[in-house]
């Protein structure tokens, strides 16, 4: 394929994704969004949509996969830095969410898809554990991770929902204090 077609494809997909995120804010569910609405919002025709997707859910799946991959890449990059401590790691993650508000808001708040939330936080927690070198007794490991996963997800969702009412340093300290408190007595 030539470069012009690749650029056109990337632009079309970007326009459809932006349209989807805007419509999810209004409708709260991809199942309530029609192809016609997506095309109207993106200012593209239906044949362009069907050249890339079968239905709006396919577009949502692609958007979800992209945000999961970009988050994973970002966390790996932070983890590769030699001087990354827990606070710096979490703070960088929070800044990343805030800098990429629209997709995170769309996928964690507007779509309210519990499966995506679960995939997102599980991936994030796994990377946190790997990069921050946390080791727990095997028999309780999944319980502790579940607690951290659900609590951290709740804090992030509240933070995004409040339009980042607290700055990321405050949320970082809160996440660190709560999660460290959960770990400190277990690891001893």
C-alpha positions in Angstrom: 0.0 0.0 0.0 1.2 3.5 -0.7 1.8 6.1 2.0 -1.3 8.2 1.0 -3.6 5.2 1.6 -2.0 4.5 4.9 -2.3 8.1 6.0 -6.0 8.1 4.8 -6.7 4.9 6.7 -5.1 6.3 9.9 -7.0 9.5 9.6 -10.3 7.7 9.0 -9.8 5.5 12.0 -8.8 8.4 14.2 -11.9 10.3 13.2 -14.1 7.2 13.9 -12.5 6.7 17.3 -13.0 10.4 18.2 -16.6 10.2 17.1 -17.1 7.0 19.1 -15.6 8.6 22.3 -17.9 11.6 21.8 -21.0 9.5 21.3 -20.2 7.2 24.3 -20.2 10.3 26.5 -23.7 11.1 25.3 -25.1 7.5 25.1 -23.0 5.6 27.8 -23.0 2.4 25.7 -21.6 1.3 22.3 -24.8 -0.7 21.8 -26.8 2.5 21.6 -24.5 4.0 18.9 -25.4 3.4 15.2 -23.0 3.3 12.3 -25.0 6.2 10.8 -24.3 8.3 14.0 -20.6 7.4 13.9 -20.3 8.4 10.2 -22.2 11.6 10.7 -20.1 12.6 13.7 -16.8 11.6 11.9 -18.0 13.3 8.6 -17.2 10.1 6.8 -19.4 7.8 4.8 -20.6 4.3 5.6 -18.5 2.6 3.0 -15.4 4.0 4.8 -16.7 2.6 8.1 -17.4 -0.8 6.6 -13.9 -0.9 5.0 -12.4 -1.0 8.5 -15.1 -2.4 10.8 -18.2 -4.6 10.8 -20.0 -2.8 13.7 -19.4 -0.1 16.3 -18.3 -2.8 18.8 -15.3 -3.6 16.5 -14.3 0.0 16.7 -14.6 0.0 20.5 -12.5 -3.2 20.7 -9.7 -1.6 18.6 -9.8 1.5 20.8 -9.6 -0.6 23.9 -6.7 -2.7 22.6 -4.8 0.4 21.6 -5.2 2.1 25.0 -4.1 -1.2 26.7 -1.1 -1.5 24.5 -0.1 2.2 24.8 -0.5 2.0 28.6 1.6 -1.2 28.7 4.3 0.5 26.6 4.3 3.6 28.8 4.6 1.5 32.0 7.4 -0.6 30.5 9.3 2.6 29.6 8.9 4.0 33.2 9.9 0.6 34.6 13.1 0.5 32.5 14.3 3.7 34.1 17.0 3.0 36.7 15.9 5.6 39.2 12.2 4.8 39.2 10.8 4.5 42.7 7.2 3.6 43.6 6.1 7.3 43.9 7.7 8.3 40.6 6.3 5.3 38.9 2.7 5.9 40.1 3.0 9.6 39.5 4.1 9.0 35.9 1.1 6.6 35.4 -1.3 9.2 36.7 0.1 12.0 34.5 -0.3 9.6 31.6 -3.9 9.1 32.4 -4.5 12.8 32.7 -2.7 13.6 29.5 -4.8 11.0 27.7 -8.1 12.0 29.3 -10.4 11.4 26.4 -9.8 7.7 25.8 -9.5 6.9 29.5 -12.7 8.8 30.3 -14.5 7.1 27.4 -13.3 3.6 28.3 -13.3 3.7 32.1 -16.2 6.1 32.8 -18.5 6.7 29.8 -18.7 3.1 28.4 -18.8 1.7 31.9 -17.6 -1.6 30.5 -16.6 -3.7 33.5 -14.6 -6.2 31.3 -12.4 -3.4 30.0 -11.9 -2.0 33.5 -10.9 -5.4 34.7 -8.5 -6.0 31.8 -7.0 -2.5 32.2 -6.4 -2.7 35.9 -5.2 -6.3 35.8 -2.6 -5.4 33.2 -1.6 -2.4 35.2 -1.3 -4.2 38.5 0.8 -7.0 36.9 3.2 -4.3 35.5 3.3 -2.5 38.8 4.1 -5.7 40.6 6.8 -6.6 38.1 8.4 -3.2 38.0 8.1 -2.4 41.7 9.3 -5.9 42.7 6.6 -6.8 45.2 6.6 -10.4 46.5 3.8 -11.9 48.5 3.1 -15.3 50.0 1.5 -17.3 47.2 -1.5 -18.4 49.2 -2.8 -14.8 49.7 -1.3 -13.1 46.6 -4.5 -13.1 44.6 -6.5 -11.7 47.5 -4.1 -8.8 48.0 -4.0 -8.1 44.3 -7.8 -8.1 44.1 -8.0 -5.6 46.9 -5.4 -3.3 45.4 -7.0 -3.7 41.9 -10.5 -2.8 43.0 -9.5 -0.1 45.4 -7.1 1.6 42.9 -9.7 1.3 40.1 -12.2 3.1 42.3 -9.8 5.9 43.1 -8.9 6.4 39.5 -12.5 6.4 38.3 -13.4 8.9 41.0 -10.4 11.0 40.1 -11.3 11.1 36.4 -15.0 11.6 37.2 -14.2 14.6 39.3 -12.3 16.2 36.4 -9.0 15.7 38.3 -10.2 17.8 41.3 -7.1 16.7 43.2 -3.7 17.0 41.6 -1.8 13.8 40.6 0.6 14.2 43.5 -2.2 14.0 46.0 -3.7 10.9 44.3 -0.3 9.4 44.0 0.2 9.8 47.8 -3.2 8.4 48.5 -2.7 5.3 46.2 0.7 4.7 47.7 -0.4 5.1 51.3 -3.5 2.8 50.9 -1.7 0.1 48.9 1.5 0.3 50.9 -0.6 0.0 54.0 -2.2 -3.2 52.6 1.2 -4.6 51.8 3.4 -3.5 54.8 1.9 -6.0 57.3 1.8 -8.9 54.9 5.4 -8.6 53.6 6.9 -8.3 57.1 
